Amino acid sequence: MPARRSTDKGAAHARGSAQKSFFRRIERTLDTIQHSDDILGTVRNVAEYMTANFQDELGIVGGRIYHLNEDEYVLVHSFGTAQNAPIGTIVSRHYVAIDAVLESGLVVMDRNAPELDPELEAQLGTQERFAVIAVADGDYVISFDVPPGRGSLEDLRASLNIIRLAINQKLRTERFESIMQDARRIQGSILPKRTPRYADFDIAGDSRPAEVVGGDFYDYIPLPADMFDLAIADASGHGLPAALQVRDIYMGLRMGLSRDFKISRTVERLNLIINRSKLASKFVSLFVAELETNGNLIYVNAGHVPPFILHANDGVELLREGGMVLGPSPDMTYSRGFAHLEPGDMLVLYTDGITECHHHANGEEFGLQRLQRLVKRLVGRPAVEIVQAVFNAASSYAGTSTPEDDQTVVIVRRPRAV
């Protein structure tokens, strides 16, 4: 009896070792998925790797790859023992084997199954048994030849399901990355590429997203020679939906102000656009101001954290006049506010990612007063240095260079005459 238990333990140990080896090969297969450059390349590499490395365990000897073209699948690649299959052979989208794999993701069928077309299967060169998986939302179908008696059918089903899910995850990741690249291009096209030279004003701004793309936005909009507009906005949330929302703000501002609309009217039109938007991020705070060469400032604050003017006499003026955030109410009206920049004054625009960032130890917010004290100490510095100093202070306060929310700062200085 003890001898039998010892034998059983030895057999169990051998099976365990074999399974570890098997799963290591599965891991290497998944690694090939991660290093393919395109969809067909991913599918082809995995199919060929499976054929070369899993003949003994799974019985895979070859197969075919089909690509969906409108309402039919076209044979685009063959591998292993199926190398002579005629490329370009057409299989109807409604063929029984295709219907079955699109329904369940994986099927194993015998070639002599009564529901199959013998002539088509002969033309395709399928063997006695084949296993089929659908990937990329059915854009590709892979058929593996698996002769009966070579490998475990249970292991075959489990392994192909793992591979199918891994391919789909890889492709979803690639599609998401492509979308994010588009979003980065959009955001890169709307954020200012250079700072305008406007009268004697010293102007600088920058934005740092919490994710790859963000929902903060700022802009300088040139008008006639004696004035220009500047804007800062913050879409609710961050990431892709917020980035797409600020694109609408960019386009709406540029179109409205270029048509000589008053800024209050432009903001009301933007509010209607955001209200009708189907994006998840439907609330946007906005501050837009028209600055004249003599320092006169006309502005509308649509629910944005209040920009402020740091006057040369150390007084602080908050710019609050306007109305609620854009989006919730389609009929919202917005009033204008008025201010003036004297020589020696500084206008500070920011988003709540600055004032609401939290201390890395005690969780306290950075706050408006801390921001005001910081820029007061730097009032004689160039605007670009002040912007950088604010970001550095917020990063140091939070204990990380990656902000928890999108952060944007714009500084407009009116230096004293020399």
Residue, then its C-alpha position, 0 to 999 in steps of 0.5 A: m500500500p505505501a508503495r502505491r501511494s509513493t507511485d501515485k505521488g510520483a505520477a502526480h508530480a510528473r503531471g504537475s511538471a508537465q502542466k508547468s511546462f505547458f503553461r510556460r509555453i502558453e506564456r510565451t505564446l501570449d508574449t508573441i501577442q504583445h510584440s506584434d505590430d498589426i492585427l493580421g500580424t498578431v493573429r498570424n504569429v499566434a497561429e504559427y507559434m501554436t502550430a510549432n509548439f503545441q502539436d503534442e499537447l493540443g494536436i494542432v498541425g496547421g490551419r487557416i486564417y480568414h478575414l471578414n470582408e463585408d458579408e463574407y470571409v476571405l482566406v488570407h493566410s494558411f500555416g502548418t500542413a495547410q500551406n497549400a490552401p488556396i488564398g482568396t477562397i470565399v466562405s459565406r458569413h452565414y456558413v454554419a461553422i462561421d455562425a457557430v464560432l461567431e455565436s460562441g467564440l470557439v467551436v470544435m467540429d468534425r469535417n464529416a458533420p452533416e451540416l457542413d459542405p463537403e465540397l467547400e471543406a475539400q476546397l479549403g483543405t480541412q482535415e478530419r477535425f478542426a477547432v475554430i476561434a473568432v477574434a477582433d469582434g469577428d473580423y478574423v477567424i482562425s481554423f486549426d486542424v486537430p486530427p483526432g487522437r492527438g492531444s486532449l480535447e479539453d486542453l485544446r478548448a481551454s488553451l484556445n479560449i485563453i489565446r482568444l481572450a488574450i488576442n482580443q485584449k491586445l487588440r482592444t488595447e491597440r484600439f484604445e491607444s489609437i484613440m488616445q493618440d488621436a486625442r493627443r493630436i486634437q489637444g496638441s492642435i488646440l493648446p497654444k504653440r507659442t505665446p503672443r506678443y501683445a503690446d507691453f504685456d508679459i504672458a505665459g501659460d501651460s497645462r499638465p494633464a492628470e492622464v495622457v490627455g486632459g480636460d483643461f484648456y487655455d487659449y489666446i485669441p487675437l482680435p483687432a490690433d488694440m485687443f485680444d481675448l484669453a480663455i481658460a476652461d475645465a471640463s468635468g472629469h479628465g481623460l478622453p471625454a473631457a479632452l473632446q469636450v474642450r475641443d468644442i470649447y475651442m472651436g466655439l470660442r474661435m468661431g463666436l469671437s471671430r464673428d464679433f459676438k460679444i463675449s457674453r453672447t459667445v458664452e451663452r452659445l457655448n452653454l447651449i452646445i455643451n448642454r446638447s452634447k452627448l459626451a459623458s463630460k457635460f459640465v465645463s467651467l470657463f473664464v473668457a476675457e477681452l483685454e485692451t492695450n490700455g489695460n481695460l478688461i471685460y470678462v465672463n466667468a462661467g462657474h470657473v474658480p475665480p481668476f484674480i488680479l494682484h494689484a501693484n498696491d498688494g490688493v487682490e481682486l477676484l473676477r467672479e462676475g458671469g454665471m453658472v458652469l456651462g451645460p446644466s441649463p440651456d437657457m442660462t444667461y451670463s453677465r459681464g464683469f469689468a476690471h483694469l490692469e495698471p502697470g505693475d499689476m498681474l492677472v492670474l488664471y488657473t484651474d482647480g487642479i492647482t488649488e485643490c491638490h492635496h498635501h502628501a502627508n496631511g491631505e490639506e488642499f493647496g488653496l487659493q491663499r497659498l497660490q496668492r502668497l506664492v505669486k506675490r513673492l514672484v511678482g517681479r519675475p517673468a511670466v514664464e518663470i511664475v507659471q513654472a514656479v506654480f507647477n513646481a510648488a503644487s508638485s512639491y506640495a502633493g509629493t508627486s509630479t503626476p497631478e491628481d487632476d488636470q492643472t493649468v496656469v496662465i499669467v498676464r503681467r503688465p510691467r511698469a514702464v522702465 
